[in-house]
Amino acid sequence: MPDPAPISVPDLHQRVVSVFSRCGLNAQSANAVAHVIVAGERDNCKSHGLYRIEGCLRVLAAGKVMPDAVPELHDAGKAVIEVDAHGGFAPAAFETGVDRLAERAKEIGLAALVIRNCLHFSALWHDVEALAEKGLASLSMCPSYAFVAPAGGSTPLLGTNPLAFGWPRSGTNPYVFDFATSVAARGEIELHRRSGTPIPEGWAVDRDGTPTTDPDAALAGAMLPFGAHKGSAISTMIELLAGAMLGEFMSLEALEFTGGNGLLPHHGALVLALDPATFSARSGRDPVAEGEKLLTAIAGQGARLPSQRRFKARDAAMKNGIQLTSAEMDQLDRFEKDGLAALSE
């Protein structure tokens, strides 16, 4: 069967909203979650696209996320702003706090957004891009589930613990990177499992600590940090900053909280925003222009800046629509028609 015709970004967004509304999510959360998922498809980041719908529906079916949660902003007028997600999905909490975070960063130079008590599933580039559009540099990070063994170990203790950075640019897309501190995102291993293809060597070990290319054995064993001890140290930093420091779950606690059943993780998140104009005010130099010298020089050597492929895919999707497979459209149809009941099919 040939693949269906491409679907426009707005049309796909509306269909994903319809799925979540059908399953009981309130309008704020349905739109915020759909925005992130559709952005993943738009940018050809399949591991954070429609694939994530099923995981979100499973936590709804299990009663592990509050479908009617309304994020609550707490602002004492200081550098740290908090949003309590009240057990809801993280995207709605981020949207609740991002404007206040940007205002505070421009007011005092730097500010932090603490997201508490949330279910997390989304790519972090969404956060830092939103802040770069407001002229701010930013870092976003969060723990995950304990799926990753520390360097030199064989038992899962760390999360995949993503880290994203964004830098504003003038007249073009921002400089953005977003990567798991594991060799690959867990979603990438799951996609290999679904397609029946082996994972690359060096991604994971099995239950006995033996290197494996079998995605099933990898998912039952432990993923590995990128860069050996360096990635392990960065991952540990994220556990401390976005877990321990916030008084929220670290990755091992998040896994124990759900009983290790593979549902989306429950934890917090940390987003730091920095105003380049404030930091450079006494220098007499334009920080964005100075940064552009470096980024232009990198590209001038033929090197690819992070996210360039994603931005290219975005341009194509906005012009020509998103190409989904027949299987993806069929699953979307089932979720839209049957809601949570489609999970048992």
TIBA-651984 format. One record per residue (C-alpha): residue in one letter; x, y, z. Coordinates in nm, 2 decimals, always signed. Each point is the difference from the previous one (the first is absolute). Layout:
<palums>
- A,X,Y,Z
...
</palums>
This chain:
<palums>
- M,+0.00,+0.00,+0.00
- P,+0.15,+0.34,-0.09
- D,+0.06,+0.25,+0.27
- P,-0.28,+0.26,+0.04
- A,+0.03,+0.36,-0.12
- P,+0.20,+0.24,+0.22
- I,-0.19,+0.17,+0.27
- S,+0.04,+0.36,+0.09
- V,+0.16,+0.10,+0.33
- P,-0.32,+0.18,+0.12
- D,-0.22,-0.30,-0.10
- L,+0.22,-0.25,+0.18
- H,+0.00,+0.22,+0.31
- Q,-0.38,+0.01,+0.00
- R,-0.01,-0.38,-0.03
- V,+0.24,-0.06,+0.28
- V,-0.20,+0.25,+0.22
- S,-0.31,-0.20,-0.09
- V,+0.17,-0.32,+0.12
- F,+0.09,+0.15,+0.34
- S,-0.33,+0.17,+0.04
- R,-0.18,-0.32,-0.08
- C,+0.21,-0.16,+0.28
- G,-0.10,+0.26,+0.26
- L,+0.29,+0.24,+0.00
- N,-0.11,+0.36,+0.06
- A,+0.04,+0.26,-0.29
- Q,+0.32,+0.16,+0.14
- S,+0.19,-0.33,+0.04
- A,-0.14,-0.15,-0.33
- N,+0.12,+0.30,-0.20
- A,+0.34,+0.02,+0.18
- V,+0.07,-0.38,-0.04
- A,-0.11,+0.00,-0.36
- H,+0.22,+0.30,-0.08
- V,+0.31,-0.19,+0.12
- I,-0.09,-0.33,-0.17
- V,-0.09,+0.17,-0.33
- A,+0.32,+0.20,+0.02
- G,+0.19,-0.33,+0.02
- E,-0.16,-0.13,-0.32
- R,+0.04,+0.34,-0.17
- D,+0.37,-0.01,+0.07
- N,+0.04,-0.37,-0.09
- C,+0.08,-0.09,+0.36
- K,-0.20,-0.32,-0.01
- S,+0.11,-0.11,+0.35
- H,-0.19,+0.30,+0.14
- G,-0.29,+0.01,-0.25
- L,-0.32,-0.21,-0.03
- Y,+0.19,-0.29,+0.16
- R,-0.05,+0.19,+0.33
- I,-0.38,+0.00,-0.02
- E,-0.03,-0.36,+0.12
- G,+0.23,+0.07,+0.30
- C,-0.21,+0.30,+0.10
- L,-0.32,-0.20,-0.03
- R,+0.14,-0.28,+0.21
- V,+0.07,+0.22,+0.30
- L,-0.35,+0.15,-0.04
- A,-0.15,-0.36,+0.00
- A,+0.21,-0.09,+0.30
- G,-0.11,+0.31,+0.19
- K,+0.36,+0.12,+0.04
- V,-0.07,+0.35,-0.15
- M,-0.27,+0.25,+0.09
- P,-0.20,+0.07,-0.32
- D,-0.16,+0.31,+0.15
- A,+0.32,+0.14,+0.16
- V,+0.04,+0.38,-0.03
- P,+0.36,+0.11,+0.05
- E,+0.05,+0.25,+0.29
- L,+0.26,+0.28,-0.02
- H,+0.18,+0.10,+0.31
- D,+0.21,+0.32,-0.03
- A,+0.15,+0.17,+0.31
- G,+0.16,+0.26,-0.22
- K,+0.35,-0.16,+0.02
- A,+0.22,-0.18,-0.26
- V,-0.17,-0.33,+0.05
- I,-0.36,-0.04,-0.13
- E,-0.19,-0.32,+0.06
- V,-0.29,-0.17,-0.18
- D,-0.17,-0.29,+0.18
- A,-0.14,-0.23,-0.28
- H,-0.22,-0.17,+0.26
- G,+0.06,-0.34,-0.15
- G,-0.06,+0.11,-0.36
- F,+0.22,-0.01,-0.31
- A,+0.31,+0.22,-0.01
- P,-0.08,+0.20,-0.32
- A,-0.30,+0.18,+0.15
- A,+0.21,+0.09,+0.30
- F,+0.28,+0.14,-0.22
- E,-0.25,+0.21,-0.19
- T,-0.14,+0.14,+0.32
- G,+0.35,+0.12,+0.12
- V,+0.20,+0.08,-0.31
- D,-0.12,+0.37,-0.04
- R,+0.07,+0.08,+0.36
- L,+0.33,-0.17,-0.02
- A,+0.10,+0.21,-0.30
- E,-0.11,+0.32,+0.17
- R,+0.19,-0.07,+0.31
- A,+0.32,-0.10,-0.19
- K,-0.01,+0.33,-0.19
- E,-0.07,+0.19,+0.32
- I,+0.29,-0.14,+0.21
- G,+0.22,-0.18,-0.25
- L,-0.07,-0.36,+0.08
- A,-0.30,-0.20,+0.14
- A,-0.10,-0.36,+0.05
- L,-0.33,-0.18,-0.06
- V,-0.06,-0.29,+0.23
- I,-0.27,-0.24,-0.12
- R,-0.13,-0.22,+0.28
- N,-0.21,-0.32,+0.01
- C,-0.03,-0.06,-0.37
- L,-0.01,-0.29,-0.25
- H,+0.27,+0.05,-0.26
- F,+0.03,-0.14,-0.35
- S,+0.10,+0.28,-0.23
- A,+0.32,+0.12,-0.17
- L,+0.17,+0.29,+0.18
- W,+0.09,+0.19,-0.32
- H,-0.36,+0.13,+0.01
- D,+0.08,+0.19,+0.33
- V,+0.33,+0.16,-0.11
- E,-0.13,+0.09,-0.35
- A,-0.29,+0.19,+0.16
- L,+0.24,+0.20,+0.22
- A,+0.24,+0.06,-0.29
- E,-0.29,+0.16,-0.19
- K,-0.02,+0.24,+0.29
- G,+0.37,+0.09,-0.03
- L,+0.12,-0.21,+0.29
- A,+0.26,-0.27,+0.04
- S,-0.12,-0.30,+0.20
- L,+0.06,-0.35,+0.13
- S,-0.27,-0.26,+0.07
- M,+0.05,-0.33,+0.18
- C,-0.18,-0.27,+0.19
- P,+0.05,-0.34,+0.14
- S,-0.18,-0.30,-0.15
- Y,-0.03,-0.37,+0.10
- A,+0.30,-0.20,+0.12
- F,+0.07,-0.17,-0.33
- V,+0.37,+0.09,-0.03
- A,+0.30,-0.16,+0.18
- P,+0.27,+0.25,+0.12
- A,+0.34,-0.03,-0.18
- G,+0.17,-0.32,+0.13
- G,-0.32,-0.14,+0.14
- S,-0.26,-0.24,-0.14
- T,-0.32,+0.07,+0.20
- P,-0.24,+0.28,-0.10
- L,+0.03,+0.30,+0.24
- L,-0.01,+0.31,-0.22
- G,-0.26,+0.12,-0.23
- T,+0.04,+0.09,-0.37
- N,+0.01,+0.35,+0.15
- P,-0.03,+0.23,-0.30
- L,+0.17,+0.34,-0.02
- A,-0.10,+0.28,-0.24
- F,+0.17,+0.33,-0.07
- G,-0.13,+0.29,-0.21
- W,+0.17,+0.32,-0.13
- P,-0.19,+0.28,-0.18
- R,+0.11,+0.09,-0.36
- S,-0.11,+0.29,-0.21
- G,-0.20,-0.07,-0.32
- T,+0.04,-0.38,+0.02
- N,-0.08,-0.30,+0.21
- P,+0.16,+0.00,+0.35
- Y,+0.30,-0.22,+0.09
- V,-0.15,-0.29,+0.18
- F,+0.12,-0.33,+0.12
- D,-0.20,-0.26,+0.19
- F,+0.14,-0.34,+0.09
- A,-0.04,-0.28,+0.24
- T,+0.30,-0.07,+0.22
- S,-0.04,-0.37,-0.09
- V,+0.15,-0.10,-0.33
- A,-0.35,+0.01,-0.16
- A,-0.35,+0.09,+0.12
- R,-0.20,-0.29,+0.13
- G,-0.26,+0.07,-0.26
- E,+0.26,-0.07,-0.27
- I,+0.05,-0.35,+0.14
- E,-0.37,-0.05,+0.02
- L,-0.04,+0.10,-0.37
- H,+0.27,-0.26,-0.09
- R,-0.19,-0.26,+0.20
- R,-0.32,+0.08,-0.18
- S,+0.16,-0.02,-0.34
- G,+0.19,-0.32,+0.08
- T,+0.35,+0.15,-0.06
- P,+0.31,-0.02,+0.22
- I,+0.13,+0.30,+0.19
- P,+0.35,+0.12,-0.07
- E,+0.28,-0.14,+0.22
- G,+0.09,+0.20,+0.31
- W,-0.36,+0.11,+0.08
- A,-0.08,-0.25,+0.27
- V,+0.08,-0.31,+0.20
- D,-0.23,-0.29,+0.09
- R,-0.11,-0.11,+0.35
- D,+0.34,-0.17,+0.05
- G,+0.19,+0.31,-0.10
- T,+0.11,-0.14,-0.34
- P,-0.01,+0.24,-0.30
- T,-0.30,-0.07,-0.22
- T,-0.15,+0.11,-0.33
- D,-0.34,-0.16,+0.08
- P,-0.25,+0.28,+0.08
- D,-0.20,-0.24,+0.22
- A,+0.31,-0.09,+0.20
- A,+0.10,+0.36,+0.02
- L,-0.34,+0.11,+0.13
- A,+0.02,-0.28,+0.27
- G,+0.36,+0.09,+0.09
- A,+0.16,+0.34,+0.02
- M,+0.07,+0.28,-0.25
- L,+0.35,+0.16,+0.01
- P,+0.10,+0.36,+0.04
- F,+0.15,+0.18,-0.29
- G,+0.38,+0.08,+0.02
- A,+0.05,-0.25,+0.29
- H,+0.09,+0.18,+0.32
- K,-0.07,+0.34,-0.15
- G,-0.36,-0.07,-0.09
- S,-0.04,-0.18,+0.33
- A,+0.12,+0.31,+0.19
- I,-0.24,+0.23,-0.20
- S,-0.29,-0.23,+0.07
- T,+0.08,+0.00,+0.37
- M,+0.01,+0.38,-0.01
- I,-0.35,+0.00,-0.14
- E,-0.12,-0.24,+0.27
- L,+0.13,+0.24,+0.26
- L,-0.11,+0.33,-0.15
- A,-0.34,-0.10,-0.14
- G,-0.08,-0.27,+0.26
- A,+0.17,+0.03,+0.34
- M,+0.03,+0.38,-0.01
- L,-0.37,+0.05,-0.08
- G,-0.11,-0.25,+0.26
- E,-0.15,-0.21,-0.28
- F,+0.05,-0.36,-0.10
- M,+0.33,-0.11,-0.14
- S,-0.01,-0.27,-0.27
- L,+0.01,-0.30,+0.23
- E,-0.28,+0.14,+0.22
- A,-0.21,+0.07,-0.31
- L,+0.04,-0.36,-0.12
- E,-0.09,-0.14,+0.35
- F,-0.30,+0.24,+0.02
- T,-0.17,-0.17,-0.30
- G,+0.11,-0.34,+0.09
- G,+0.23,-0.03,-0.30
- N,-0.29,-0.05,-0.23
- G,+0.13,+0.21,-0.28
- L,-0.25,+0.28,+0.03
- L,+0.11,+0.36,-0.05
- P,+0.23,+0.13,+0.28
- H,-0.13,+0.22,+0.28
- H,+0.25,+0.26,+0.11
- G,+0.09,+0.37,-0.03
- A,+0.19,+0.21,-0.26
- L,+0.24,+0.30,+0.01
- V,+0.02,+0.27,-0.27
- L,+0.26,+0.28,+0.03
- A,-0.04,+0.32,-0.20
- L,+0.28,+0.26,-0.05
- D,-0.02,+0.34,-0.16
- P,+0.31,+0.06,-0.22
- A,-0.07,+0.37,+0.00
- T,+0.03,+0.02,+0.38
- F,+0.32,-0.21,+0.01
- S,+0.17,+0.21,-0.27
- A,-0.13,+0.34,+0.10
- R,+0.33,+0.15,+0.12
- S,+0.20,-0.15,-0.28
- G,-0.13,+0.22,-0.28
- R,-0.03,-0.30,-0.23
- D,-0.31,-0.17,-0.15
- P,+0.00,-0.36,+0.14
- V,-0.22,-0.14,-0.28
- A,+0.22,+0.15,-0.26
- E,+0.31,-0.13,+0.17
- G,-0.15,-0.34,+0.02
- E,-0.09,+0.01,-0.36
- K,+0.37,+0.03,-0.09
- L,+0.06,-0.33,+0.16
- L,-0.30,-0.18,-0.15
- T,+0.07,+0.14,-0.34
- A,+0.36,-0.12,+0.02
- I,-0.11,-0.35,+0.10
- A,-0.24,-0.02,-0.29
- G,+0.27,+0.15,-0.23
- Q,+0.22,-0.30,+0.06
- G,-0.28,-0.22,-0.13
- A,-0.10,-0.12,+0.34
- R,-0.37,-0.05,+0.08
- L,-0.14,+0.19,+0.28
- P,-0.23,-0.19,+0.24
- S,-0.37,-0.01,-0.10
- Q,+0.06,+0.10,-0.37
- R,-0.15,-0.32,-0.12
- R,-0.30,+0.06,+0.23
- F,-0.05,+0.35,-0.13
- K,+0.03,-0.12,-0.36
- A,-0.27,-0.26,+0.07
- R,-0.21,+0.26,+0.16
- D,+0.01,+0.23,-0.30
- A,-0.10,-0.29,-0.22
- A,-0.29,-0.10,+0.23
- M,-0.13,+0.35,+0.02
- K,+0.00,+0.02,-0.38
- N,-0.10,-0.35,-0.10
- G,-0.16,-0.15,+0.30
- I,+0.11,-0.30,+0.22
- Q,+0.03,-0.34,-0.16
- L,-0.14,-0.27,+0.22
- T,-0.01,-0.37,-0.07
- S,-0.32,-0.19,-0.04
- A,+0.06,-0.17,+0.33
- E,+0.05,+0.33,+0.18
- M,-0.32,+0.14,-0.15
- D,-0.19,-0.32,+0.09
- Q,+0.11,+0.03,+0.36
- L,-0.09,+0.36,+0.01
- D,-0.35,-0.09,-0.14
- R,-0.04,-0.27,+0.27
- F,+0.11,+0.24,+0.29
- E,-0.23,+0.27,-0.13
- K,-0.30,-0.23,-0.04
- D,+0.04,-0.23,+0.31
- G,+0.21,+0.20,+0.24
- L,+0.16,-0.21,+0.28
- A,-0.18,-0.31,-0.12
- A,+0.23,+0.00,-0.30
- L,+0.29,-0.10,+0.23
- S,-0.14,-0.35,+0.04
- E,-0.02,-0.06,-0.38
</palums>
